[in-house]
Amino acid sequence: MKYTVAQELDSSRRIKYDCCSMASLYTQQSKNVFRTWMLMGVFLALVVAVGFAMSQYYGNPGILYIAVIFSLVMNVSAFWFSDRVAIASAGAKPADEKEYLELHRIVENLAITAGLPKPRVYIINDAAPNAFASGRDAKHAVIAVTTGLLATLDRSELEGVLAHELSHVGNRDILVMTVAVVLVGFISIIADMFLRMNLFGGNSRENKNPLIAIAAITAIIVAPIVAQLIQLAISRKREFLADASGALLTRYPDGLASALTKISVYQAPMQRASTATAHLFISNPFGAKKAGQFAAKLFSTHPPMAERVAALRGMNI
């Protein structure tokens, strides 16, 4: 009888501990989502600031209105066709259900557990172990994995990676990351237009306030750099959040941690690596970086694998 009571007490403690761990995990996820949307707010403000700087410099308020409208149009277009762009860029093909039956089963089981529609599954013929998710929403989501990933990971590790990608869908990361990419491209475009107009004397600068001119030129030069850094910061935060959500989905953090460890060992880049879609992948598609630790972390689309693995190893689910 004493042994039974002790067992019950121990079981009660474990349940209480697991509930606390899950509550802590959800709290961290909420913080990451809030911080990411704060960054996106800064991003949008940056677009308005660049448009405002150009409108002030040229004395034409219409430039600001055009900048805002054009950015919204680009956002909607890129969001609507994000899955097609990502698939075409990676050279992904639909995964045959007979040939890749086990892959389809794992994706379907995880989708049911997560309460999400089963996404379309694609295969990328590449030896580099990697995967990504894309699509404008859960109903139009796609998951693509490389042949190298399937050859490298065992079932529990593959489940961890697929749960990570499904978490991107469930956490609405697709929307955030698509908007970030479009805004970076848009800011770069208008910055280039402004500099070219100045280079070729597109508008008379006589009687211009020199302080306004200096502020506008500084904003145009700095804005693309700041935008790129914000995009990278958003990408890194989304990876940590998807790692945590994926581990919660499978209830086995070690599976994803082991998968990330194996993926990090592969040094070569993917055959069709692209800066436009690099942030979508679970690992940097350009391979291992040889730059200094600070610089590599600052300008990388992904947080260091060692930090991600340590965070997963430290989870108690």
N, C-alpha and C positions, 0 to 999 in steps of 0.2 A: 504493500500500500504506500509506504514512504517513497519507494522508487517511482511509483506511478505519479504521485503528487509532484515529486521533483521534476519528472518529465513534463508534466503539465505546466509547471512554473517556467521551465526552460523554454517550452514552446511558446508560452505567452510573451516571454521577453523577446524571443526572435520575431514574433509577429509585430510587437510594438516597435522593435528596432527597424524592421523592414518598412513599416509605415512611416517612421521618421525619416528614413533614407529616401523614400519616394517623395515625401513632402519637401525635403531639402532639394531633391532633384528638380521637382516642378518649380520651386522658388527660383532656382538658378536659371531654368529655362525662361521663366517670365522676365527675369532681369536681362538676359541676353536679347530677348525679343524687343524689350523696351529700349535698350541701348542701340540696337540696330536701327529701329525706326527713328530714334533721335538723330543718328548719323544720316539717315535718308532725308530728314528734315533739313539738315545742314547742306546736304547735297543739292536739294531743290533751291534753297536760298542762294547757293553759289551760282546756279544757272541764272536766277533773277539778277544777282549782283553783276554778273558779266554783261547781261543784256542792258542793265541800267548804266553801266560804265560806258558802253558803246553809244547808247542813246545820248548821254550827257556830252561825250566827247564830240559827237557829230551834230549835236543840237537837234536831234530827231527822235521824239518820243515813240514814234512808230517802230523803231528798232527793238525796243523792249517788248512791245506787244507781239511782234513777229517772232522774237526769240521764245517767248512763253508758248505761243500757239504751236510753233514748229516742234518744240520739245514734247508737247503733249501728243502731237500727231505721231512722232517717232516712238514715243512710249507705247501707244496703243498698237501700232503696227508691229513693233518688235515683240510685244507681249503676245499678240495673237498668233504669230508665226514662229515663236521661239523654239518649239519642238522640231519643226522642219529644218530650221537653220542649224540647230545643234546636231541633228542626225546627219544632214548633208555634210557639215564641216568635219565630222568624225568618220565619215564613210561607213556608217552603220547600216546593217541589213536586218530585216525581220528575222527573229530566231524561229526556225522551224520547230513546231510543237512536238514532232516525232523525234527529231534529232536531239533536241534540247528539252526533253520531257521533264527531267529532274529540275532543271532551272525554272521552267514554267510552274512546276508544282510548288517550289519554294517561294516564288514570288506570289503565287495565289494564296498560299497559306498565311504568309506574312501580311498580305493585303487584307485578308479576312480578319486577322487578329487586330490589325490597326483600324479596322472599320473603314477601309478605303476601297474604291473600285480597283480591280486588277489593272495595272498599267500595261501598255504595249511593251513587249520585250524585244530588244534588238541585240545583235552581235556585231562586234568590231573585230575584224581579223588583224590582230596586233599582238605581238608577244609580250608587250608591257602589261603587267597586271593593273587594271584600272576599271572604273565604272563611273557613270553619271546618270542623273535624272534631269528631265526637262519637261516642258509643257506649261500651258497657261493656267491650268487648274488640275484638281485631282481627276476629273473625268477625262481630261485630255493629256494625261501624263505618260511619259515614256521612261523606261529604264534601259540603259545599254551597258553591256559588259564586254570586256575584251576576251579573246580566246586565251590570252595569257593568264587572265584572272582565273578562269575555269580550270586551267591546267595547274595552277599554283596552289590554290586553296582547297582545304577539305570542306565537308558539308557545313560544320558549325561556323567556320570562318566565312564561308560564302553567305550564310544566313546573316551574319553580322554586317557584312558589306551591303547586302540587299536591304536589310532593315535600316541602315544608315541612309540609303538613297530614298527609301519610302518615307523616312522621316523628313527629308527635304520637301517631299510632296505634302505631307501632313502639316508641316510647320509653315507652309506658304513661302518657303525660301525661293521658289521659282519666280514668284512675282517680284520679290525684293531684288534678287540678283539680276533679273532682266532689266529692271528700271535702272539699276546701278550702271550696267554696261552701256545702256543707251545714253544716259546722262554724261558719262565719261566721253563717249564718242561725240556727243553734241557739243560739249564744252570745247573739246579739241578742235572741232570744225569751225566754230565761231571765233575761236582764238586765232586760228590760221587765217580766216577771212579778214579779221581786223588787222593783223600784221601785214598781210599782202596789200590791203588798201592803203596802209601807211607807207609801205615800201614804194608803191607806185604812185603815191600822191593822189589817192582816190578822192580826197576832199580837202578843200583849203583849210589850213589851220591858222590862218591869220586871225588876230584878235581873240585867240583862244586863251583861257585862263591856264597858265602853265601848271598850276597845282592839279587842275582837273586832268590835264594831259598826262602828267606823271602818274597820278592815281589810276587812270584808266589803263595805261600801258602796263603798269605793275600788276594790276588785277588780271589782265589778259595773259601775262606771262606766268603768273603764279597759279592761276585757276586750274589749268590742266594738271599740274603737279599735285595740287591739293586734291583734286577730283580723283586722280589715280590712287593716292594714298587712302582716301576714304573708301574707294571700291575694295582695295585690298583688305582694309580693316573689317569691312562688312563680310567679305568672303571668309576670313579667318574665324570670325565670331559664329557664322552659320555652320562652319565645320564642327566646332566644339558643341554647338547645340544639337546638330544631327547625330554626333557620336553619342551624346547622352540619351537622346530620344531613341536611337536605334538599340542601345543597350537595354533600355527599359522595355522595349518591344520584345526582344528575345529573352530577356531576363538572364542573359549570359554575357557580361561585358568582356570576359576573357576571349570570346570568339572573335569579336571585332578587334580587340587589342592584338591578338595573334595575327590576324589578317593584315593589320596595318604594319606590323613588324616585318612580315614577309614582303609586303608591297614596297616598303622603304628600302629593302635590300637591292631591288632592281634599279640599276643606275642609268640605263639608256632611255632616251626620250621616246615618246610615241611617234609613229611614222607620220601622222597627220596632226601634230600638236599645233594648236592655234591660241594666240593670246586672247582672242575674242571669247573663246569657250573654256579657257583653262580653269576658271574658277568653278565650273560645273562638276569637274571630276573629283573623286574622292582623294586623289593624290595628284601632285603637280605633274602634268603630262610632259613637261620638259626635262624630267629626270632630276637627279640630285644636284643641288647647287654647291659650288665650291667657294662662294664668296664668304666674307667674314660673317660671324654669327648674327651680329646686330643688323648688318645690311641685308643679309638673306632673309631675316625675319621681317624687316620693315617693308621690303619690296616683293615678298612672296605672296601668292594668292592663297596659300595654305599655311596654317601654323606648323611648327616643327613636329615631326612625327613623334619624337621622344616625349613632348609635352602631351600630345593626344593619348599616347599609350599610357603614360603615367596617370592621367586623369581617369582613364578607364580602369586601370588596375586598382585605383583608390576607391572606386565605387563599391557600395555594398547594396546589392539588390536581392 
